Amino acid sequence: MTKPLWKRHRIAPDQVVDLSAIDPADTSERPDGKDAGRIELEALRNRLTDLQHLFWADGRHKLLVVFQAMDAGGKDGTIRSVFGGVNPHGVDISDFKAPTARELAQDYLWRIHQRTPENGLIRIFNRSHYEDVLVVRVMDLVPEERWRRRYRHIAEFEQMLVDEGTTILKFFLHISPEEQATRLQERLDDPAKRWKFNASDLIARERWNDYMAAYEEAIAATSTAEAPWHVVPADKNWYRNLVVADTVVATLESLDLRFPDPPDDLGDVVIGTVSER
C-alpha cells in the first residue's frame, strides 16, 4: 500500500538526505498522470479554501509554510497554484531578499521572527532563514564554525515557535539542473519573463553541487517531527503542486479546527426591515 503524498516525501528526523537518490521528475505516486493529477489538485484547492476559512475563524492556531529551492525551482508558481483561491485576509507571503544594512546589524533570525504568523494566519516564507546556512555557506560569507552553529539555532527557534502554537511545514522544491536550464532559457527567450532573469542565477548554477551538499546537510539537521522537511520532486509542475497541496490540507485537517461559539444567545435575534427615508 502506497503512502499518502504528504508522508511519501517527508524527511524523518535523523534521516540521511541524499538528493542524488531522489528523482526530481518522479511522479510514480500518481501513475494516472497530469490530467488526473490536476483534477485531484482542484479538489484539494477547494478543500483548502474551506479549511483556511475555518482556520481564520477558529483563531487559535498559526501555520508557517517555508519554501526553499534553487533558482527557477518553482516557489512562486507553487504558491500561486496552491494558495490562489484562499482568502487573502488570512494568508500572507514574506519574500526574503538580501538583508538590509539594519538587518545585518542584528542577529540573522531577527528579521525572520518579526514575520512569523499570528493566531489565525497562514504565513508563507518564499525563501527564509535557511539562506543563512545555504548561500552563506556556499559563498563563504561567514566562517564554517559560525554557520554550523546555526543548525542548532534554527532547530531551537522552530521548536520555540511550535511550543507557542505554530505549526510548521517546510518544502524543498527539488529540480534537476537540466530542468533549471530549460526554465532559465525560457526566461531569456520570453520578453514577458525576461525581467525574472538575474545573472546571479548563473553564479549559483555553477555551484550546483555545493548547494546540493548544503541543502542535504541543512535538511537532515533540521527536519524534526514538529517541523518536518518535505523534499518535493519539482520537475513536473502538476506533481509538485499536488504534493504541496495534499500536505497542507492534511496538516490543517489534523488540527482541532472549529468555528467559535457566538458571543451571545442569538436564538431570539430577528433582522428587521430598514425604514425608507
N, C-alpha and C positions, 0 to 999 in steps of 0.2 A: 504494500500500500504506500503510495507516494505521500510525502509530507505536504502540508499546506504551503503555499508560496511564502508566507511570512516566516515559516520555520525553515524552509529549504535553503534560504540564503543568509540566515542569521549566523553570526560568528559566536561560538560558545566561549565562555570565559576560559582563558589559558589555552585556547586553541592556537596552534601554529598556523600562520597565514602564508600561503604560497600562491600569489596571484597568477603565476605562470601555469598553475594547475587548474585555474578557473577560466573556462572558455567565455570570453566576452560576448560571443554570439550564441551562447547556449539558450535554447528555448524548449528543451526537451520536456519540461514540466507541462507544457501546453502544446502537445503534438498536433492538435487540430489547426494550429496556425493563426495568422494575423487576423483574419475575419472573425473567427470565433473569439479571439482574444479581445478584439475591440468591442464586441457585444458584452463580454464579461466586464470589461473596463467601464462601459457606460452604466451597467447596473451598480458597480462599486461607486462610481461618481454620484449617482442618485442616493445611494445609501449614505455616503459621506456627507452629502448636503443635509440629510435629516439628522445625522449624528452630530454634526457641527452645530446645528441649531439647538439641539438638546444640550450639548456641551456648554454652549454660551449661556443658555437659560439656567442650567444647573449651577454654574458659577463656583464650584468647589475644587475644580481641577485645573491644571496647567499642562500644556503639551508643547515640547520643544522638538522640532524636526530639523536635523542637521544634514546638509548635503555637501559632499566633497566630491571632486572629480578632477581629472586632467582637463586642460583647456579643450573646449568643444565636446565635453563629456555629456552635456545634455541637462544641466541643472535647471536652466531657465525653462526649457521645454517640458521637463518633468513637472515643475511647479505649476506651469500653465495648464497642463493636461489634467493633473490630479486634483488641483485645488481651484480650478477655474470656475466651478459652479457654486462655491461656498459664499456665505455672506461676508463681505469684506470687513464688516464691523468686528468680526470675531477672529480674523486671521491677519497676521502682519508679517512682512518679509523684511529681514535685515540682510543687506548685501555688504559684506565687509571688504572694503578696499584696503590699499596700503595705509597703515596707521598715520595719523596726522602728527605734527610735532608735539601737540599737547598729549596725545595718546601715547606717544613714545616716551614721554616723561613720567608715565605711570607704569605700574606693573602690567604685563601683557594681557591679563584677564580683566582688567579694569573696564575697558570698553565693552567687553563681552557681557559682563554681569549686568550692565545697565540695560541690556536689550533682552534679557531673559523674560519669559512670559509671566503675566499676572493671572489671577484667577479668571477662568472662563475664556482665556485666549490661547489660540494656537499660534506660536511664533515659529517662523521658518528662517533658518540661517542658510543663506546662499554663500558658501564658504564660512569659515568660523575660526574659533580659537585653535583649530588644528593646523592652521597655516604656520603657527609658531613652533611646530615640530616637523613641518614639511618643507616649505620654501626656505625657512630659516636654516634648516639642516642642510638641504641640498646646495643652497647658495653660500653656505658657510658664513652666515651673518652673525652668529654668536658661537662661542666655544662649545664643543661637544658636551662637556660636563654640565653646561648650563641647560642646553635643550633636552638632555636626557632626564634631568630632574623634572622636567615639565610633564612627563608621562604621569608621574605621581601627583603633581599639582592638578592636572586635568581630571584624573580619576576621582580625586578627593573633592574637587569643585563640583563635578557632576553628581557625586554621591550626596553632597550637601543639598543640591537642588532637588534631588529625589526625596531626600529626607524631609524637605519642606513642602512636598506635594507636587513636584513637577515630574511628569512622565517624559522620558527621553527616547527618541528614535534617531539613529544615525545611519545614513546611507552613503556608501561609496559607489558611485556610478562607474563601473569598470568597463572601459572601452579599449579596443586594440589600437596600436599605433597606426595600423592600416586604415581603420575607420576614422581615426583622428585626421589623418592626411586627407581623406576624402572630404570630411566636413570643413577643414580649413581651406581646401581648394574651392569648395562651393562658396565660401565667404568671399574669396577673392574674385570669383567669376560672376557673382550676383551683385549688381550695384546696390540692391536693397539690403544686402547683408554685409557689404564691404566695411561698413562702419564698425562692425563687431571684430574685425581682424586687428590684431596687435602684433607687432614684430616680436614682442617679448614672448609670444606664444611659441615661436620657433626656438628661442633660447631654452625654454623649459622642455621642448620636444627633444632637443639634443641631449638632455639629461634624463631621458625616459627611464632608464634602468635605475638610476639613482632615486628617482621619485618612486618607482615601484618598491624599492627597498625601504624607503621612508614610510610609505603607506603600509606595507606589511608589518613593520615593527610598531607603528603607531596604533593600528587597528588591533593587533594582538595584545598590546599593552593596556588598551583602554576599553575593550569590549567586555562589559560586565553583564550580569543577569539583570541589573537595574537600568543600565544604559547600553543596550546592545548595538553593535555594528551589524549592518547588512551589506554584503558585497553583492551588488546587483549587476548581472550581465547586461550591458547597456549598448551593445552594437545595434540591436533591434529596438527601435523606439517603443513599439507597441508592447513588447515584453517588459522593458524597463518600467514603463508607466504602470503596467498591470501589477508588477511586483510591489511597487511603492504604494499604490492604492490599496491593494489587498492587505498590506502590513498596517497601514494607518487605520483602515476600517476595523481590522481585527483588534488592534490596540484600543480603539475607542469603545468597541463592543465589550471589551474586558473590564471596563470601568463601571462603577456603580452609578450610572447616569440616570437622573430622574428630574422631572420638572418640579420646581419648588412649590410648596403649598401656597395658595393665595393668602395675602396678609389678613383678610377678614372673611367672615361668612358672607358669601356673595349670593346665597340662595334667594334672598328677597330683593335683590337689586333688579330694577326694571329700567331699561333705557327708554326715556320718554321722547316725544317728538320735540322738534325745535320750533318755537313760535316764530312766525314770519313778522317782519317789521311792518 
